[in-house]
């Protein structure tokens, strides 16, 4: 029965509705349990649905559901600033290239040898492994360990070594002296004492001219001898 019908004492056809949250019979559509309770108390309905005031929560209307806010994208300016901060300072970049010049940037040569004696840096040197010539720039660099700066082969990047030819302080040696061709001339004589153990007596000379100038009687042969030193 409607409110107007109750006030006028007239009976109207009862329309069956349900509360939107509890599903209880209600006189009007779209009522909540709490609204139904208020209605029954206001008009002193004899048979009330609730003994105490219910706490109703109206379910959300899908038609009124707000659209989710779009995903916020970081401003372009922030990305640009971040990339700018990551870019090294020009002076720092120069220092980095300078430091690179003090170590090899090409592929490292095969392992060196630990049993080699230190090279004589006053004479020509080469790599132990690839036999490439090494052009020494200085042996008085200011680094406490890597005092030898040099070019390997056709490289345009400086490689550093220790004074005893190592690429690392405790590693194997990579530098050795380039062998130099040596030549001697040997005068060969028969041994004068027939009971001697050696059958021949040998004398060495720096040149053929010297060997001929110092020749003695009975020379059997003058033999040239070449070797690496």
C-alpha positions as CSV (number, residue, x, y, z in Angstrom):
1,X,0.0,0.0,0.0
2,X,1.4,3.4,-0.9
3,X,2.0,6.3,1.5
4,X,-0.9,8.2,0.1
5,X,-3.2,5.2,0.4
6,X,-2.3,4.8,4.1
7,X,-3.0,8.5,4.8
8,X,-6.3,8.4,3.0
9,X,-7.3,5.0,4.4
10,X,-7.6,3.5,1.0
11,X,-6.2,0.2,0.0
12,X,-4.3,-0.1,-3.2
13,X,-3.0,-3.2,-5.0
14,X,0.2,-4.4,-3.3
15,X,3.2,-4.5,-5.6
16,X,5.8,-6.9,-4.5
17,X,9.4,-5.5,-4.6
18,X,12.7,-6.6,-3.1
19,X,15.3,-4.6,-1.4
20,X,18.4,-4.2,-3.5
21,X,20.9,-5.4,-0.8
22,X,19.0,-7.9,1.4
23,X,16.3,-9.1,-1.0
24,X,13.4,-8.5,1.6
25,X,9.9,-7.6,0.4
26,X,9.6,-3.9,0.0
27,X,6.7,-1.5,-1.0
28,X,8.8,0.5,-3.4
29,X,11.5,-0.5,-5.9
30,X,15.2,0.2,-5.4
31,X,15.0,0.4,-1.6
32,X,17.7,-0.7,0.7
33,X,17.2,-2.6,4.0
34,X,17.9,0.5,5.9
35,X,15.3,2.5,3.9
36,X,12.8,-0.3,4.4
37,X,13.4,-0.1,8.2
38,X,12.9,3.7,8.2
39,X,9.8,3.3,6.2
40,X,8.3,0.7,8.6
41,X,9.2,2.8,11.7
42,X,7.8,6.0,10.2
43,X,4.4,4.5,9.2
44,X,4.3,2.2,12.2
45,X,4.0,-0.9,10.2
46,X,2.7,-3.7,12.5
47,X,4.9,-6.5,11.2
48,X,8.3,-5.1,10.8
49,X,11.0,-6.8,8.8
50,X,13.8,-5.8,11.1
51,X,14.0,-5.6,14.9
52,X,17.0,-3.3,14.8
53,X,18.2,-0.9,12.2
54,X,20.2,-2.8,9.6
55,X,23.3,-1.4,8.1
56,X,22.8,-1.5,4.4
57,X,25.3,-1.1,1.6
58,X,23.8,-0.4,-1.8
59,X,25.6,-2.5,-4.4
60,X,27.4,-0.4,-7.0
61,X,25.4,0.4,-10.1
62,X,27.4,-1.0,-13.1
63,X,25.9,1.8,-15.2
64,X,27.4,4.4,-12.9
65,X,30.8,2.7,-12.5
66,X,33.5,5.2,-13.2
67,X,36.1,4.3,-15.8
68,X,39.5,3.5,-14.4
69,X,41.9,6.4,-14.8
70,X,44.3,5.9,-17.6
71,X,47.8,4.7,-16.7
72,X,50.0,7.7,-16.0
73,X,53.0,7.9,-18.2
74,X,56.2,9.4,-17.0
75,X,56.8,12.8,-18.5
76,X,59.2,12.9,-21.4
77,X,61.2,15.6,-19.7
78,X,62.1,13.2,-16.8
79,X,63.5,10.6,-19.2
80,X,65.5,13.2,-21.0
81,X,67.0,14.5,-17.7
82,X,67.8,11.0,-16.6
83,X,69.6,10.2,-19.8
84,X,71.5,13.5,-19.5
85,X,72.6,12.6,-16.0
86,X,73.9,9.3,-17.2
87,X,76.1,10.9,-19.9
88,X,79.6,11.3,-18.7
89,X,81.3,14.6,-18.5
90,X,83.6,15.4,-21.4
91,X,86.6,15.6,-19.1
92,X,85.7,12.2,-17.6
93,X,85.4,10.8,-21.1
94,X,88.9,12.1,-21.9
95,X,90.3,10.5,-18.8
96,X,88.7,7.2,-19.7
97,X,90.3,7.2,-23.2
98,X,93.6,8.2,-21.6
99,X,93.4,5.3,-19.2
100,X,92.5,3.0,-22.1
101,X,95.7,4.0,-23.9
102,X,97.7,2.4,-21.1
103,X,96.3,-1.1,-21.6
104,X,95.8,-3.2,-24.7
105,X,92.4,-3.0,-26.4
106,X,93.0,-5.7,-28.9
107,X,92.7,-9.4,-28.1
108,X,95.2,-10.7,-25.6
109,X,98.0,-12.8,-27.0
110,X,98.3,-16.5,-26.0
111,X,99.8,-17.3,-22.6
112,X,103.5,-16.3,-22.3
113,X,106.3,-18.3,-20.6
114,X,107.2,-18.1,-17.0
115,X,110.6,-19.8,-17.4
116,X,112.2,-17.1,-19.7
117,X,114.8,-14.8,-18.3
118,X,114.1,-11.0,-18.3
119,X,114.7,-9.3,-21.6
120,X,117.4,-6.8,-22.2
121,X,115.3,-3.7,-23.1
122,X,118.3,-1.9,-24.6
123,X,118.2,-4.5,-27.4
124,X,115.3,-5.2,-29.9
125,X,112.4,-7.2,-28.3
126,X,109.4,-9.1,-29.6
127,X,106.4,-11.1,-28.2
128,X,107.2,-14.6,-27.0
129,X,104.0,-16.0,-28.4
130,X,103.4,-14.4,-31.8
131,X,106.9,-13.2,-32.5
132,X,105.6,-9.7,-33.4
133,X,108.1,-6.9,-33.0
134,X,107.6,-4.6,-30.1
135,X,108.5,-1.0,-30.4
136,X,109.3,0.4,-27.0
137,X,108.3,4.0,-26.4
138,X,109.6,4.4,-22.9
139,X,110.9,2.4,-19.9
140,X,110.4,5.3,-17.5
141,X,106.7,5.6,-17.2
142,X,105.4,7.0,-13.9
143,X,103.3,4.0,-13.0
144,X,105.0,2.1,-10.1
145,X,104.6,-1.3,-11.9
146,X,104.0,-0.8,-15.6
147,X,107.0,1.3,-16.6
148,X,107.4,0.0,-20.1
149,X,105.1,1.5,-22.8
150,X,105.3,0.0,-26.2
151,X,103.5,-0.7,-29.5
152,X,103.0,-4.3,-30.6
153,X,103.4,-4.8,-34.4
154,X,101.2,-2.4,-36.3
155,X,99.0,-1.5,-33.3
156,X,98.2,2.2,-32.7
157,X,97.3,1.5,-29.1
158,X,99.9,1.5,-26.4
159,X,100.4,-1.7,-24.4
160,X,102.1,-1.6,-21.0
161,X,104.6,-4.1,-19.5
162,X,106.5,-4.5,-16.4
163,X,110.3,-4.1,-16.6
164,X,110.8,-7.8,-16.9
165,X,108.4,-8.2,-19.8
166,X,105.1,-9.2,-18.1
167,X,101.6,-8.1,-18.9
168,X,100.5,-8.6,-15.2
169,X,102.7,-8.2,-12.2
170,X,102.9,-11.9,-11.4
171,X,102.1,-13.4,-14.8
172,X,104.3,-15.0,-17.4
173,X,106.8,-13.1,-19.5
174,X,105.6,-11.9,-22.9
175,X,108.8,-10.1,-24.0
176,X,112.0,-11.6,-25.3
177,X,115.0,-10.3,-27.1
178,X,115.0,-10.6,-30.9
179,X,117.6,-13.2,-31.8
180,X,120.6,-11.7,-33.5
181,X,122.5,-13.6,-36.1
182,X,126.1,-14.3,-35.0
183,X,128.8,-15.7,-37.3
184,X,132.1,-17.2,-36.5
185,X,134.8,-18.9,-38.6
186,X,136.4,-22.0,-37.2
187,X,139.9,-23.0,-38.2
188,X,140.3,-26.8,-37.8
189,X,143.7,-28.4,-37.1
190,X,144.6,-32.0,-36.5
191,X,145.7,-32.8,-32.9
192,X,149.4,-32.8,-32.6
193,X,149.5,-35.4,-29.8
194,X,148.3,-38.8,-31.1
195,X,147.4,-39.9,-27.5
196,X,145.1,-36.9,-27.0
197,X,141.4,-37.6,-26.6
198,X,140.4,-34.9,-29.2
199,X,141.3,-35.5,-32.7
200,X,141.1,-31.9,-33.7
201,X,142.0,-28.5,-32.4
202,X,139.6,-25.6,-33.1
203,X,140.2,-21.9,-33.1
204,X,137.5,-19.3,-33.6
205,X,137.6,-16.0,-35.5
206,X,135.2,-13.2,-36.0
207,X,135.7,-13.1,-39.8
208,X,137.2,-15.1,-42.6
209,X,139.8,-12.5,-43.0
210,X,140.8,-12.9,-39.4
211,X,140.8,-16.7,-39.7
212,X,143.1,-16.5,-42.8
213,X,145.4,-14.0,-41.1
214,X,145.9,-16.2,-38.1
215,X,146.1,-19.5,-39.9
216,X,148.7,-22.0,-38.7
217,X,150.4,-24.8,-40.5
218,X,148.3,-27.9,-41.0
219,X,144.9,-26.3,-41.1
220,X,142.4,-28.8,-42.4
221,X,139.4,-26.5,-42.9
222,X,137.9,-23.1,-42.2
223,X,134.2,-23.6,-41.3
224,X,131.7,-20.7,-41.1
225,X,129.2,-21.1,-38.2
226,X,126.0,-19.1,-37.8
227,X,123.7,-19.0,-34.7
228,X,121.2,-16.9,-32.9
229,X,122.1,-15.0,-29.8
